[in-house]
Amino acid sequence: MLDRLALIILIIGGINWGSVGLFNFDLVSFIFGGSNQIITRIIFMLVGISALWCVSLLFRARERFITGEQH
């Protein structure tokens, strides 16, 4: 459950960064009233934490592959 939640938050963050890169438009800041608003900063922190959590998915997948564990 936590893996999926982290992945969903990371996808939202990726879409936001894509909109910043392509259109110079920060969707999260626009929705929540600017980049200095506390809710916007919390969302950005959640995206960062989710990214760190998803790094662990890479190592867990590699470990399952090496040990031959099935899920």
PLY file of the C-alpha trace (Angstrom):
ply
format ascii 1.0
element vertex 71
property float x
property float y
property float z
element edge 70
property int vertex1
property int vertex2
end_header
0.00 0.00 0.00
2.77 2.45 0.92
4.66 1.57 -2.27
1.65 2.46 -4.42
0.97 5.69 -2.54
4.59 6.76 -2.94
4.47 5.92 -6.63
1.25 7.92 -7.15
2.73 10.96 -5.37
5.90 10.62 -7.43
3.90 10.50 -10.67
2.04 13.68 -9.66
5.39 15.33 -8.94
6.76 14.17 -12.27
3.79 15.60 -14.13
4.26 18.89 -12.27
7.97 19.02 -13.15
7.10 18.18 -16.75
4.72 21.13 -16.88
7.45 23.36 -15.39
9.94 22.18 -17.99
7.64 22.35 -20.99
5.44 25.32 -20.19
7.20 27.10 -17.30
4.00 26.49 -15.32
4.06 25.10 -11.77
0.68 23.40 -11.45
0.98 22.63 -7.72
1.84 26.25 -6.88
-0.98 27.46 -9.10
-3.57 25.21 -7.42
-2.46 25.94 -3.86
-1.71 29.67 -4.14
2.01 30.02 -4.72
5.28 28.31 -3.94
5.60 29.95 -0.51
2.32 28.54 0.81
2.76 25.87 3.49
0.54 23.32 1.69
2.62 23.68 -1.49
5.81 23.14 0.47
4.30 20.07 2.16
3.36 18.62 -1.23
6.88 19.23 -2.53
8.30 17.52 0.58
5.96 14.55 0.07
7.16 14.23 -3.52
10.77 14.21 -2.33
10.08 11.65 0.38
8.18 9.52 -2.13
11.14 9.65 -4.50
13.44 8.42 -1.75
10.98 5.65 -0.88
10.76 4.58 -4.53
14.55 4.23 -4.67
14.10 1.38 -2.19
11.77 -0.30 -4.71
14.70 -0.65 -7.08
16.77 -2.49 -4.50
13.88 -4.67 -3.35
13.11 -5.67 -6.94
16.78 -6.51 -7.51
16.89 -8.56 -4.31
13.79 -10.56 -5.37
15.38 -11.16 -8.77
18.63 -12.43 -7.26
16.92 -14.71 -4.73
14.28 -15.88 -7.20
11.45 -14.86 -4.89
8.01 -14.79 -6.53
5.15 -12.39 -5.71
0 1
1 2
2 3
3 4
4 5
5 6
6 7
7 8
8 9
9 10
10 11
11 12
12 13
13 14
14 15
15 16
16 17
17 18
18 19
19 20
20 21
21 22
22 23
23 24
24 25
25 26
26 27
27 28
28 29
29 30
30 31
31 32
32 33
33 34
34 35
35 36
36 37
37 38
38 39
39 40
40 41
41 42
42 43
43 44
44 45
45 46
46 47
47 48
48 49
49 50
50 51
51 52
52 53
53 54
54 55
55 56
56 57
57 58
58 59
59 60
60 61
61 62
62 63
63 64
64 65
65 66
66 67
67 68
68 69
69 70
